[in-house]
């Protein structure tokens, strides 16, 4: 059977734009993984890796106009948003170059021999080594920062792992352009181009996670798709780590004190956060717990006014648009749910932002569990709680999340208790802020309890590199046989514990 063509599609019209490639066959996947595996030793030199990451960042910046135009044509995210995303993407690459040069990520630990210890201790020297070929599954909503040149790719290459990327079908032309730039940067850095390989097609993604030479995988996408790949990774004869970001409700709690002090400000802030990128951020606040009463009414009115002033938006593709329209309709039909501003279809290609309002007590009923599931797009659920007990009951029913947010008042007596209740629910807990926007920093954590992610790791920040490494200890090994980072003289100057 002939391979299916891969088309670039305009989300504004739903029409095909250009034929980009063909879907990879099982033979293509095997050939690609083996090619990446064959060149893994070329990434062993940390100096070369750091130079490659910087060269890749420079190449992407140099092609900024082409990249932004290609991504906008395939995602409708707009040049301003995409220009910022590209800057974030190249900053990630340069940041990981610094991580590689610093060497602290190797976590070198040395225990000198102590024959008098009980039991006697031999010479022990521990560090971390790369796992091998990493499969990266590109995200739909970030065609740059979480796709071919994004954080999973950057951190894996920084760890010394070749990467085979499965392009997302929503932006195949952007993916092909970025992959070509990364491969050229590899060649310019004296590395084989196959340290980065690109594949297209749904079946290729399934074959990739099953390939015996793939050592780990990174995924950003839906719960359904991510869980299927996660299960496939675990079911292999030799299971592999699967670091998946699957879905998140990102709850927000407004205390009575906070709402009383700044209801209108909170309403406007929520509207801006939940509609950012047409509500297609993985950190979009999808559930807001607000108090009943006059202050809560003012908050909801301010939110409704801000959303009513928001124009129609184009989602990433028509499949996502239909899922959004169907999803909000099903939620709005539940008993007790009101729509101060109704989300849904604007025309055949766009959607309107809106809010679903409900009494928090409804969220403790099995028939309303749908309201506790992520709805991808510009909608949020505002649940009005009547008491602290009712609020705690809802929080106890929430799944794992990437973020949890708490807005408090001055000298708020509820702050400490609520912060303690929110902390187990998420990987990042915010106070008096909004969760959209994830800073790339050493202290960042972008992950959370399942289903937010399938591991305890982060996909953003310096420690994202840890996903692609494993520790090894050398015992009583002659100095000349040790890696330079572990030798007595520390010739590479790596920080040690």
N, C-alpha and C positions, 0 to 999 in steps of 0.2 A: 504494500500500500504506500502511495506517495505521501511524503511528509506534508503536513498542513502549513500553509503560509502564515506568517505573523504580520499583522497589519497594525499600523499606527492609526488610532481613531480619535476624532475630534469630539470631546465630551459636550461641546456646545451645540452640536448638530447630530451626533451619533453616526456620522459618516466616516468611512474609511479614508485615510489621507494618503498613505504610502505603504508599500510592501517592504518590510524591514528585513525579514529573515524567514527561515522555516523552523518549525518545531523540531527539537532535537529528538532523535530516536534513542533507543536503549544503547545502540552501538555508539552513537555520538556521546552519550553520557559516559560510557566506559572509557572511550578514547580520551575525553576531556579530563576525567579524574586521574587516569594513568599519566597523562602529560603533566598535570600539576604535581602529582606525587613524585614524578621522576626528577623534578627540579627543586625539591624541598630543601636540599642541602645548600643551594645557592643563597638562601636567606639566613645562613648561620651567622654571618658577620654582622654584628650590631651596627657598626659604622656604616656599612653599605645599606642596611635596612633604613636607618635614619635618613640617609641621603635620598633614598628612593621615595620615602614618604614626603619629603619636602619637594622633590622634583615633581611628584604627582600633584601636590597642591598647586605648584606654580603652573603646571600644564592646565589644570582645571580653571584657574584664575585667568590664564591667557586666552581661554576659549569661552569666557563668561557669556558673551553675547550669543554665541551659537547654542550654548547649553540652556540658557534661560529661554530663548526662543523655542527650542525643541520641547522643553518641559512644559511651557505655557500652552503650546499647541496640543499637548496630550493630556493635560490635567486641568486647565483653566484656572490655575491657582494665582496667576497674575505675575507680572514682572517684578513688582516690589517685593512680594513674598518670596519669590524664587531667587531673587538676587540676595536677599538675606539668608536664605537657606544655603545657597552656594557658599557664602562667606562662612557660615557655620561649618559646612562640610570641609572646606580647606583648612579652617582653624583646627578641626579635629585631627586632620592628618599631621599638621605641624605639631600639635600638642603631643601626639603619640611619638613623633620623632624625638621629642624631648624626654618622654618616658623611657624610650629605648636607650638613649644616651646615658641617662641617669643610672639605669640598671637596678634601681631599688625593687622593681617588680620581680626580679629574680629571687628575692627573699632569701638571700644567702645567710645560712646559719652554720656556725662551726663550733663544735664541742671538741676540745683537745682531750687526748687520752688521760685517764685518771685510774691507774691500777688499784688505788686505794679505795675507790668508790665501791658501794655494795648495790648491785653487782659491779665488777670492774667495768670501766667505760673505755671502749676503743676510740680511735680517732674517727669522728663523724662529721661529714661535710654535706650539707643539703642545699639544693637550689631547684629551680624549676626549668623544665624543658618544653618545647612546643609539642603539641599533640600530633600534628600532621595536617593533612588536607582538611580545610573547613568548608562546609557547604553554607552559603549565605542565601537566604530567601528574601528578596527585596520587598519593601513595603509599598502599598498603594499611595498612601497619603503624604509621603516624603520622598519624592522621586530622586532626591540627591542625598540628603543627610541620613536616611535609613535605607538606601538602595545600593546601587553598584559601588559608588565611591564612599559610602556612608560609614557609620560607626562600627558595624560588624566587620566590614572589610578592613578598615583602618586598624582596628585592634588586633585582628587575626594576623595581618601582615606584620604588625609591630611585634607580635609574639613569635614571629618566624614561621608562620603557617601559610602555605599557598592557599588561594581561595578560588572556589568554583561558585559563581553567582548564578542563581536562577532568577532571571529578570521578571519583573511583574508585568502582566499583560497590558496594564493601563499605560505604560510608558516605554515601549520597546525601543523606539528610536533614541530617546534620551539615554536609555541603558546602553545601547550599542555605541553611542558617541562617547559616553563616559568610560566604558570598558576599553575602547580604542585608545583613549588618552592615557589610561592607567598602564596599558600594555606598552605604549610608546615610552612612557616615563620609566618603566622597568628596563627597557632596552637602553635608554639614555643613561641609566644608572649602572649599566654593566650586568644586568640580571636577565635571565630568560623571560620572554613575554608571558610564558605559561604560568608564572606565579599568580596571574589573574586570568581566569577563563570565564566566558559568559555563555549561558545556555538559555533557550527559550522553550516554553511549552509546559502544560500541566503535567503530562506524563513524565517529563524530564525531572520535575521536582520530586516525584515519587521514586523514580529510579535513583536519583541522587542520594537521598537519605538512606537507601538500602545498599549502596555500593560499599564493598568490603574495605576499600582504601580511604573512604571518608571517615575522619576521626572524630568530628564534632559538627554541630549545625547551629546556626542562628536564624531565628525567624521572627518576623513582625507581621501580624495579620489577624485573621478572625479566629475565634475560639474553635469553630468547626474545623477549619483547615489546619490550624496549628496542632490541635489535638490529634488529628489523623496522622500527621507527620511525627508527632511526639510518640504516639503508640508504635508507629513503624520503626522508629529509632530504638525503642525499648525491646521490640520483638525480634531484632536482628540476632543471628547466632552470637555475635559479639556486640552487645548494646553500646551505644555511644551517647555522650552528653548532648542534650537537645535544649538549647536556651531559647525558649519561645516567649514572645510577648503576645498575649492572645486577646485580652479585652479588659476594660476597666470602667466602672461606674463613676469613680472619683467623687465620693460624697463630700458635701459641704454642710457644716453645721453653723447656723447663726444663733447666737445666744440672745436671750431677751434683752440683755443690756446692750449688745451691739446693735440690734435692730432698732431699739428705742433711740439710740444716739445718732444713727446714720442710715436709716432705712432707704432713703432715696439714693445715696451713694452706693449702697450695696446692690440695689436693683440695677443701676447703670453698669456697675462693674461686672456683675454676673452676665448681663446681656452681651457685653463686649467679649468676655471670655468664652461663652458658649457658642458664639457665632464666629469666632476667629477661625479662618480657614474654612468657612462654611460648616463649622461644627465637626470638622473631620480630623481633629487632633485626638491622639490617644489619651490625652490628659484633660479632655473637655469635661467640665463639671456636669454630670448627668443626673444627679440627685441632690436637691438642696432641702435641708430640714430647717424650716423657719417657724418661729412661734406663732400661735394663734393670737388674735387680738388686733388692736388698732395699729400698732407698729408693724405687725406682719402684713396687714392690709396695705399700708403705705409702701412697704417693700415690694409686694406683688404688683401694685399699680405702677410703680416706677419701672419694674422689669417689663411689664406689658407695654408701657409707653415706648421704652427703648426698642423693644422687639418690633413693635408696629412700624417704627421708623426705618427698620432694616429692609433693604431691597431684596429681591429674589436672588438666589445663588445657584450656580452650576456645581453639581457634585462631580466626583472624579470620573464616574462613568454611569451609563444608564441603568446598569444592574444595581448599583448602589442607590441610585435615585428611586428605583422601584421598591427596593428593600426599605428605604426610609419612608416612603409614602405608605406602604403596607404596614410598617411597624408602628407609625404614629397613629394610624387609623385603628389598629387593633388595641392600642393602649387607651385611646380616647373613648373607645366603646365600653370600657370597663365601668361598672357601676361606681358612681361617686366621683368620677374624673371630670373636671371642667377644663375648658380651653379658653382662658382669657385672651390669648392670641393663638389661633389654630395653626399648627404646623402642617405642612403637606405640599401638594403640587401647586406650582404657580402657573406653569404652562407645560408643554410637552417635554421641555428640556431643563426646567429649573424648579426649585423648591422655595418655600417660604419658611422662615424661622418662627418658632412658637414655643409655648409653655403648656405643660399639663399640670393642673393643680388638683390636689387630693388631700383628704385628711390623713395624717400619718397613721392613724389606727387601721386604715385600710391595708397598709403595707404588711400588717401581721396576719392577713388572711391569705390562704393558699391561692385563691382565685385572682389575686393581684400580684403574684410573683413576677409577672412580666415587667412590671414597673421597676423591678430591681435588676433588670438586665440591660446592658448597654444598647442604645439605639444610635447608630452611627449617623451623624448629621446634626443640623442646628435645632436641637430640641433639648429641653431639660424638664425634669419632674420636680415640682415644688410640693413638698409634703408638709402640712401644717400640724405641728405637735401641740398638744394641750397641756402636757406636764413633762417633768424631767423623767418620770417613769416611762411614759410613752416613747420619749426620745430614745431612752436606753434600750427599750424593746426592739425598736426598728434597727438600731445599730447592731444589735446582737444577731440580726438576720442577714447582714450584708456579707457578700463574698469578698475575696481579696481584691485589692486595688493597687494601682500605681501610686495614687495620691489620696490624701484625706486632708480637708481644710477646715479650720476652725476660725470663726470671726468672733471676737470677744469685745467687751466694753472695758472702760477704765475700772480698774480694781474689781474685775468680774469674779464673783465667788464661784462660778461654775467652770472657770477656765482650766484649772488643774485636773479636775475629775474628768472633764470631757477630753482633754488631751490624752489622758491615760487610756480612755476607751477607744480613741481613734488610732492610737499608735499600733495596735496589733492588726489593724485593717489594711495598712498600706506601707509602701517602701519609702515614701516621702510625705512628711506631715508638715503642713503650712499653717501659719497663724497670721491672720489679717492680710491675706494675699489671694491670688487666684492661680490655679495650677497650670494653666496653659503657658508654655514656655519652659524649657528645660535647659538650664545653664550647663555648659560643658566645663566641668571643674573637677578637681581631685576629690572633693567631698561629695560629689553628686551621686545619688542612687536612683536609677530609673529601672525599677522592678517592683515586685511585691508578691504577696501570697497568691496562690492559684485562685482564679484563672488569670490574674494579671500577668504572671509569668510562671514558667514551669521549673524555675530554679531560684536560688537565692541570690543570683548574681545581678549585676547592673549591665545595661547595654549602652550607657552614657557615662563619660568620665574616665579618668585614668585607670580605675580598677576594672574596667571592662576587659582589659587584657588578660585578667586572671582566668577567664572562661576557656582560654585556648592553651593552657599550660597544665603540667602535672609535676609534682615534686619527685625528686630522685635524691637519695642519700648515698654517698660513697663512703665505704667503711675501710679504714686501714689501707688506703690507696696511696702508692708512692706519689710524691709531689709532681714528678714529671709526667705522670699519666693523668693527672687531674685537669679539668678545664681551667684555663687561666683565671677565671673568676674565683676559683676555690683554692688556688695555690697559696703557699705561705706568704710570699711577697706581695700578694694582691696586685699583680701587674696591671690590671685593668681599672684599679681604683674604685671597685664597686663597694657600696655601703654594705656593711655586715652587721648582723645581730649577735 
